[in-house]
Amino acid sequence: MASLVEIANQALLMLGQKQIISLTEDSTAARYCNGRLPYIRDTVLRAYPWNSAIRRATLAQSSDTPAWGYDYQYALPTDPLCLRVLEMKECSDGGMDWKVEGRYILTDSQTCNIKYIAQITDPNEMEVLLREAIAAALAADGCFSITGSTAQQEAMLKIYEKKISEARSADAQEGNPDTLIDDTFLDARL
């Protein structure tokens, strides 16, 4: 089973460092990984609509209303935490005008169904290439702090770019696209 320590160790191995036993052990590498891994994980998750991090929710209307501009507000999910709203669907009145402000969605719609990127904290819920991308991001982020080498940091950034591209490509190939574009040129070629 995958763990946060394994993701940290993958990053440390990329940097040519010794592996750690625990994120709380008394070493520079463990302290760095313990402090930065949650932020790096959330940054990578938020940056792309990973299939393993997408969730759907029907939100409850807040008793408070926006001061102006919209009729209703809905609190964003906290379990799991919403990192980014991808879309709002099935509005009761057909209106699709909405905006995220703070931890709320503001809209004129009387219902609010969303698709969002969730904060996934269990690495076992992540696809393996996503875990690799997070490890590469952690290695790139911590390279200079851990090794003191700007040249190695540049190399780690290139590795991260390769890993994230590979992970996105594989992720995009799973399932059907949510939206198909009607294109008469393409239809004529069939």
Phi, psi and omega in degrees: 000140180286152178216166176297326178296321178295320177297316178299318180294325176298318178297315180295321177297321177299331180269000181074027182257163176289147178286160178249159178268325185214151176290344182257007179290162185272078174213155180301315182297315181295317179298318179298309181299319180297321182282325187260334186304315179300321181288318179295315178304310182295324178295314180293319178298315184291333187286346185206144180282075180297133180304320183287349181251358181279134176228161176237147180208147169258120186268146177275139179295135177284148177288337175276151176241154178299150181298325178194163173094326180221157181272331188224158170222149184228130179289136177289153181300146176241352182222088359281157183300135177280118177269330181197131176276128179269316180198159175242132185233166169051050178290142185297329182250010179082350179288138181243008181285120180207161180208140174269126174225122185062231179255030181229153166257129176255135182199168173264358182281142180280350174229157183215104175249126184234157167246131186215164174269123182265153174282103180267115182260342179267112181301337179291344176272356181259146174292149187301321180290330174294317177299320178297319179295320178296318178298317179294322177295319178296319178297315180295318181295320186263359187305306183294320180297324185270320185255336183077010184252117176286328178295316178293326178297318177299319178296320179293324176297321177294319178296317177301313180301320178293315181295318182292322178296316178298315181294317179296319180298312179295319181296321182291342183273357181266123177084182178268150175296147180293328183229128174256132181271127177282116183229112182296329177297314179294320179299321181292332181281342181279000000 
